[in-house]
Amino acid sequence: MIAEVTNGVKVSVQTEFQKEYSDASKDHFVFTYKILIENHSNYSIQLLNRHWYIHDVLCEVREVEGEGVVGQQPVLEPGEFHEYVSGCSLKSGLGKMLGKYQMERIVDGGKFFVNIPEFTMIVPSRLN
């Protein structure tokens, strides 16, 4: 698991290749990633937006932006966490993702960014 702390918020990522949803003959490789967001700050915060950079060695970098994560904009009190699972498909079976979340401090409306650490997605057969 890869993790990074920004402004008192820890983001951890774990990836998994989804063989049953992938088809190498069609250059379609599916990965899921589990994200754990932990509020170690002294403030209640809300996740407002996400911004991803998806690198696939056979394609140009894709950017994905939007509100919240998987349809939610969770509020995290100090010491609380939010966990979700999402996915990504690659043409090459080899890539990486990184990004940031825009958060808001509930107490004063101050907005800040939290880094999503860079993580790789590699089809296991490419590691041999």
C-alpha positions as CSV (number, residue, x, y, z in Angstrom):
1,M,0.0,0.0,0.0
2,I,1.3,3.5,-0.9
3,A,0.5,6.5,1.3
4,E,1.1,10.2,1.5
5,V,0.1,12.9,4.1
6,T,-0.8,16.4,3.0
7,N,-2.2,19.1,5.4
8,G,-2.9,16.4,8.0
9,V,-4.9,14.2,5.6
10,K,-3.4,10.7,4.8
11,V,-4.3,9.1,1.5
12,S,-3.5,5.4,1.0
13,V,-3.9,3.4,-2.2
14,Q,-3.9,-0.3,-3.0
15,T,-4.4,-1.6,-6.5
16,E,-5.5,-4.9,-7.9
17,F,-5.5,-6.3,-11.5
18,Q,-8.9,-7.6,-12.5
19,K,-8.2,-10.5,-14.8
20,E,-11.8,-11.6,-15.2
21,Y,-12.7,-8.2,-16.7
22,S,-9.7,-7.8,-18.9
23,D,-9.0,-9.0,-22.4
24,A,-5.4,-8.9,-23.6
25,S,-6.5,-9.7,-27.2
26,K,-8.4,-6.4,-27.2
27,D,-5.8,-4.4,-25.3
28,H,-8.2,-4.0,-22.4
29,F,-6.7,-4.3,-18.9
30,V,-8.9,-3.5,-15.9
31,F,-7.6,-2.4,-12.5
32,T,-9.3,-1.5,-9.3
33,Y,-7.9,0.7,-6.6
34,K,-8.9,1.1,-3.0
35,I,-8.5,4.5,-1.5
36,L,-8.4,5.2,2.3
37,I,-8.6,8.9,3.3
38,E,-7.8,9.6,7.0
39,N,-8.3,12.9,8.6
40,H,-5.4,13.4,11.0
41,S,-6.0,17.2,11.2
42,N,-7.7,19.1,14.0
43,Y,-10.6,20.2,11.7
44,S,-13.7,18.7,10.2
45,I,-13.2,18.6,6.4
46,Q,-15.2,17.7,3.3
47,L,-13.9,16.2,0.1
48,L,-15.3,18.4,-2.7
49,N,-13.5,17.4,-6.0
50,R,-11.0,15.0,-7.5
51,H,-8.5,15.5,-10.3
52,W,-6.7,12.4,-11.7
53,Y,-3.8,12.0,-14.1
54,I,-3.8,8.6,-15.8
55,H,-0.7,7.5,-17.6
56,D,-0.8,4.5,-19.9
57,V,2.4,3.7,-21.7
58,L,0.5,3.3,-25.0
59,C,-1.6,6.4,-24.8
60,E,-1.4,10.1,-24.0
61,V,-2.1,11.2,-20.4
62,R,-5.8,11.3,-19.5
63,E,-7.2,13.8,-17.0
64,V,-10.3,13.1,-15.1
65,E,-12.0,15.7,-12.9
66,G,-15.3,15.8,-11.0
67,E,-17.2,16.3,-7.9
68,G,-16.5,14.0,-5.0
69,V,-15.6,10.3,-5.2
70,V,-17.9,7.6,-6.5
71,G,-20.9,9.9,-6.1
72,Q,-20.1,11.1,-2.6
73,Q,-18.6,14.2,-1.0
74,P,-17.8,12.8,2.5
75,V,-17.3,14.9,5.6
76,L,-14.6,13.6,7.9
77,E,-14.3,14.7,11.5
78,P,-10.9,14.6,13.1
79,G,-9.8,11.0,13.4
80,E,-12.4,9.7,10.9
81,F,-11.7,8.0,7.6
82,H,-13.5,7.3,4.3
83,E,-12.8,4.3,2.1
84,Y,-13.9,3.6,-1.4
85,V,-13.1,1.4,-4.4
86,S,-13.0,2.6,-8.0
87,G,-11.4,1.4,-11.3
88,C,-9.4,2.2,-14.4
89,S,-8.8,0.5,-17.7
90,L,-5.5,0.6,-19.6
91,K,-4.6,-0.4,-23.2
92,S,-1.1,-1.5,-22.3
93,G,-1.4,-3.2,-19.0
94,L,1.2,-0.9,-17.6
95,G,0.5,2.5,-16.2
96,K,0.2,4.8,-13.2
97,M,-2.1,7.3,-11.7
98,L,-1.8,10.3,-9.4
99,G,-3.8,13.3,-8.5
100,K,-5.3,15.5,-5.8
101,Y,-8.5,16.1,-3.9
102,Q,-9.9,19.5,-3.2
103,M,-11.0,19.7,0.4
104,E,-12.8,22.3,2.5
105,R,-12.4,23.0,6.2
106,I,-15.9,23.2,7.6
107,V,-15.0,25.7,10.3
108,D,-14.0,28.5,8.0
109,G,-14.7,27.4,4.4
110,G,-11.0,27.4,3.6
111,K,-10.1,25.2,0.6
112,F,-6.9,23.2,0.2
113,F,-5.5,20.3,-1.8
114,V,-4.5,16.9,-0.7
115,N,-2.1,14.8,-2.8
116,I,-3.1,11.3,-4.0
117,P,0.2,9.5,-4.1
118,E,1.4,8.1,-7.4
119,F,0.7,4.4,-7.8
120,T,1.4,1.9,-10.6
121,M,-0.9,-0.6,-12.3
122,I,0.9,-3.5,-13.8
123,V,-0.5,-6.8,-15.2
124,P,1.2,-9.5,-13.1
125,S,2.5,-11.4,-16.1
126,R,4.6,-8.3,-17.1
127,L,6.5,-8.6,-13.9
128,N,8.1,-12.0,-14.9
